[in-house]
Amino acid sequence: MKFAIVGSGAVGGYYGAKLARAGHDVTFIARGAHLAAIRERGLAIKSPLGGFVVKARAEEHAAQVPPVDVAIFTVKAYSNHDALPILKALVGEGTTALTLQNGVESVDEIAALVGASRVLGGSTYIATALREPGVIEQTGTHRRIVFGEVSGDTSRVSERVQRISDAFTGADIIAEPVADARVAIWEKFCFLAPFAAFTGAARLPIGPLWADPFGRAQVIAAFREVEAVARAGGIALPADVVDRILPYVDAIPPDTRSSLLIDLQQGKPIEVEALLGAVVRRAAKTRTPTPVMAALYAVLKPHAAGTPRSRA
């Protein structure tokens, strides 16, 4: 299959490299030093699963990319202003756009741009970092993508979802095709939004927050707030969605930081609107109380555009 990766950093670059190594035709959309490194030396993956380097096409502009079957969208949500026009230019008559962005708003944004019938939604579970231009490092072995349709017939796994899933599986990516991706996206969001909110506001990894009984209770309250927002919006989450999250958090290494906290500590923009803001805005529409998430949103919102490191 022919893939374009819009957002060839830690997540998109990793999955694109796996696909390219498996023989798929992959074009990376990148810029600056990262683009130059991919062109000159290839894209290197360092991983407990084994390191490798792939040589693949890398371009800065969508106009330079030939038609593709799938455009995978993995940029940070705060970069959508610049990245969405690139995605729109890539999505032709026979192209599917698969968004793996954090949050729950990406599917609607892309559907408004290219049409709902061309969009798939999904969540990914992976720990990677762009260590230097052209080099991505994976921590652990997680490489799971849960994805599916978000419009039309969402009662069964569609043929195109299965085809893409087969391509992922053949590239040593753990793929889980689902009938309705909205449920999978919100299941992750119930964990991710509070995890990002608490670690970001506290400037701490999850361990100290989860170990303190009062802190743990507030984190769980936030999980339930996001669950309530999802149900108020008609998302059919499993009845035990929060119960499933608790052992997952128990098993996370105590020094685990959210990507929002990492960006905050580095003085970068943060995905506060895609994560916390989305909860508060949707809660307001359905009059669903979210006192914990709203307070944390107020704390982090002023840092949306980036914060000097000395103040982070």
C-alpha positions in Angstrom: 0.0 0.0 0.0 1.0 3.6 -0.4 1.2 5.7 2.8 1.9 9.3 3.6 2.9 10.2 7.2 1.8 13.7 8.2 3.7 14.3 11.4 6.8 12.2 11.0 8.1 12.6 14.5 8.1 10.2 17.4 4.8 8.4 16.6 4.2 8.9 12.9 7.9 8.4 12.1 8.0 5.1 14.0 4.9 3.6 12.3 6.0 4.9 8.9 9.4 3.3 9.4 7.8 0.0 10.3 5.6 0.1 7.2 8.5 1.1 4.9 10.7 -1.8 6.3 7.8 -4.2 5.5 7.9 -3.1 1.8 5.1 -0.5 1.7 5.6 2.7 -0.3 5.9 5.4 2.4 6.4 9.1 2.1 7.3 11.1 5.2 6.2 14.7 5.5 8.8 16.5 7.5 10.7 19.8 7.7 13.9 21.3 8.8 16.8 19.2 10.2 14.6 16.2 10.5 13.7 16.2 6.8 17.4 16.7 5.9 18.4 13.8 8.1 15.8 11.4 6.7 16.9 12.3 3.1 20.6 12.1 3.9 20.9 9.1 6.3 17.4 7.5 6.4 15.2 7.3 9.4 16.7 5.3 12.3 14.7 3.4 14.9 16.3 2.4 18.2 14.1 -0.1 20.0 14.2 -3.1 22.4 12.6 -4.9 19.5 15.7 -4.3 17.4 17.1 -1.2 15.7 16.9 -0.5 12.0 17.2 2.2 9.4 14.9 2.8 6.5 15.5 4.8 3.3 12.2 6.3 2.1 10.9 9.3 0.4 10.7 12.5 2.5 9.0 15.7 1.4 8.2 19.1 2.9 5.2 19.9 0.7 2.1 17.9 -0.1 2.3 18.9 -3.8 5.5 16.8 -4.0 3.8 13.6 -2.9 2.2 11.2 -5.4 -1.3 9.9 -4.7 -1.5 7.6 -1.7 -3.9 5.1 -0.3 -3.7 6.2 3.3 -2.6 9.4 4.9 -1.8 8.9 8.6 -2.1 12.1 10.7 -0.1 12.1 13.9 0.9 15.7 14.5 0.5 17.3 17.9 -3.0 19.0 18.0 -1.5 22.4 18.5 0.1 22.2 15.1 -3.2 21.6 13.3 -3.3 25.1 11.8 -0.2 24.3 9.7 -0.7 20.5 9.2 -4.4 20.3 8.3 -3.9 22.0 4.9 -1.2 19.4 4.1 -3.5 16.6 4.9 -6.3 18.1 2.8 -4.0 18.3 -0.2 -3.0 14.6 0.2 -6.5 13.2 0.5 -7.7 12.5 -3.1 -10.6 10.5 -4.4 -9.1 7.2 -3.4 -7.4 8.2 -0.2 -8.3 7.4 3.4 -7.2 9.8 6.2 -6.5 8.0 9.5 -6.0 10.2 12.5 -4.2 9.0 15.5 -4.0 12.3 17.3 -4.6 12.7 21.0 -8.0 13.9 22.0 -11.5 13.4 20.7 -11.9 16.4 18.3 -9.5 15.4 15.5 -12.0 13.2 13.7 -14.6 16.0 13.4 -12.0 18.5 12.3 -10.7 16.3 9.5 -14.2 15.2 8.5 -15.1 18.9 8.0 -12.1 19.3 5.8 -12.1 16.2 3.5 -15.5 14.6 4.1 -16.6 12.1 6.8 -16.6 9.2 4.4 -12.8 9.5 3.9 -11.9 9.6 7.6 -11.0 6.8 10.0 -10.2 7.4 13.7 -8.0 5.7 16.1 -5.9 5.6 19.2 -2.3 4.5 19.6 -0.5 3.1 22.6 3.3 3.6 22.2 6.2 5.3 24.0 8.6 6.9 21.5 10.7 10.0 21.4 12.5 11.9 18.7 16.0 11.9 20.1 17.7 13.8 17.4 16.9 14.6 13.7 16.4 11.3 11.9 16.5 9.2 15.1 13.5 7.8 16.9 13.8 5.9 20.2 11.2 3.5 21.4 10.8 2.8 25.2 9.3 -0.6 25.9 7.6 -2.7 23.2 4.1 -1.2 23.0 3.1 -0.5 19.4 -0.7 -0.9 19.3 -3.2 0.9 17.1 -6.9 0.6 17.7 -8.9 2.1 14.8 -12.0 2.0 12.7 -14.8 3.8 11.0 -16.4 7.0 12.5 -19.4 7.4 10.2 -21.7 5.4 8.0 -22.1 1.7 9.0 -20.2 1.3 12.3 -21.8 -2.0 13.2 -19.0 -4.1 11.7 -15.3 -3.8 10.8 -15.3 -2.4 7.2 -13.2 -3.8 4.4 -10.9 -0.9 4.2 -10.2 -1.0 7.9 -9.4 -4.7 7.6 -7.0 -4.0 4.6 -5.1 -1.4 6.6 -5.1 -3.6 9.6 -3.5 -6.4 7.6 -0.8 -4.0 6.4 -0.1 -2.9 9.9 0.1 -6.5 11.2 2.4 -7.5 8.4 4.7 -4.6 9.5 4.9 -5.9 13.1 2.4 -3.3 14.3 -0.2 -4.6 16.7 -3.4 -3.6 15.0 -6.9 -3.9 16.5 -9.6 -3.1 14.0 -12.9 -2.1 15.5 -16.4 -1.3 14.1 -16.8 2.1 15.8 -13.6 3.9 16.5 -15.3 6.6 18.6 -15.6 4.2 21.6 -11.9 3.3 21.4 -10.9 7.0 21.2 -13.0 7.9 24.2 -11.8 4.9 26.2 -8.2 6.2 25.9 -9.4 9.7 26.4 -10.9 8.8 29.8 -7.4 8.0 31.0 -5.3 10.4 28.9 -7.0 13.7 29.6 -6.8 13.4 33.5 -3.3 11.8 33.3 -2.1 14.8 31.3 -4.0 17.3 33.4 -2.7 16.1 36.8 1.0 15.5 35.8 1.1 18.8 33.9 -0.5 20.9 36.7 1.6 19.2 39.4 4.8 19.2 37.3 5.3 15.7 38.5 5.2 12.1 37.1 2.3 10.0 37.9 3.9 8.1 40.8 3.7 10.7 43.6 0.1 11.6 42.6 -1.1 8.0 42.5 0.6 7.0 45.7 -1.1 9.7 47.8 -4.6 8.6 48.8 -6.2 12.0 48.4 -4.4 12.6 45.0 -5.4 9.2 43.8 -9.1 9.8 44.7 -9.0 13.1 42.7 -7.4 11.4 39.7 -10.1 8.8 39.8 -12.8 11.5 40.1 -11.4 13.1 36.9 -11.6 9.7 35.1 -15.2 9.6 36.0 -15.9 13.1 34.9 -14.6 12.4 31.4 -16.6 9.2 31.4 -19.7 11.2 32.2 -19.0 13.6 29.4 -18.7 10.8 27.0 -21.9 9.2 28.0 -23.7 12.5 27.9 -22.5 12.8 24.3 -23.9 9.4 23.4 -20.7 7.4 23.4 -21.4 3.8 24.4 -18.4 3.2 26.7 -18.1 -0.1 28.5 -19.8 0.0 31.9 -16.4 -0.8 33.6 -14.3 1.6 31.6 -12.9 3.3 34.8 -12.4 0.0 36.5 -10.2 -1.1 33.6 -8.1 2.1 33.9 -7.1 1.6 37.6 -4.9 -1.5 37.2 -3.4 0.1 34.1 -2.3 3.1 36.2 -1.1 0.8 39.0 1.3 -0.9 36.5 2.7 2.4 35.0 6.3 3.1 36.1 6.1 5.8 38.8 8.4 8.1 36.8 6.1 8.2 33.8 5.4 11.7 32.5 2.6 12.6 30.1 3.7 14.1 26.8 1.9 17.3 27.9 4.3 17.5 30.9 7.3 16.8 28.8 6.4 19.5 26.4 5.6 21.9 29.2 9.0 21.3 30.9 10.7 21.9 27.5 8.9 25.2 27.0 7.0 23.9 24.1 3.3 24.5 23.3 1.0 21.9 25.0 -2.1 20.0 23.9 -4.2 21.6 26.6 -7.1 22.5 24.3 -7.3 19.1 22.7 -7.2 17.3 26.1 -8.6 19.5 28.9 -10.3 22.1 26.8 -12.3 19.5 24.9 -13.6 18.0 28.2 -14.7 21.4 29.5 -16.3 22.5 26.3 -18.3 19.3 25.8 -19.3 19.3 29.4 -20.7 22.8 29.1 -22.8 21.7 26.1 -24.4 18.8 28.0 -24.4 20.6 31.4 -22.2 17.8 32.8 -20.3 18.8 36.0 -16.5 18.5 35.7 -15.1 20.5 38.6 -11.7 18.7 38.8 -11.0 18.9 35.1 -12.2 22.5 34.8 -9.9 23.6 37.6 -6.9 21.9 36.0 -7.8 23.4 32.7 -7.7 26.9 34.3 -4.3 26.1 35.7 -2.8 24.9 32.4 -4.6 27.1 29.8 -2.2 30.0 30.2 0.7 27.8 29.1 -0.9 26.6 25.9 1.5 28.5 23.6 4.6 27.5 25.6 6.3 28.4 28.8 10.0 29.5 29.4 11.8 26.5 31.0 12.8 28.6 34.0 9.2 28.9 34.9 7.9 25.4 34.0 
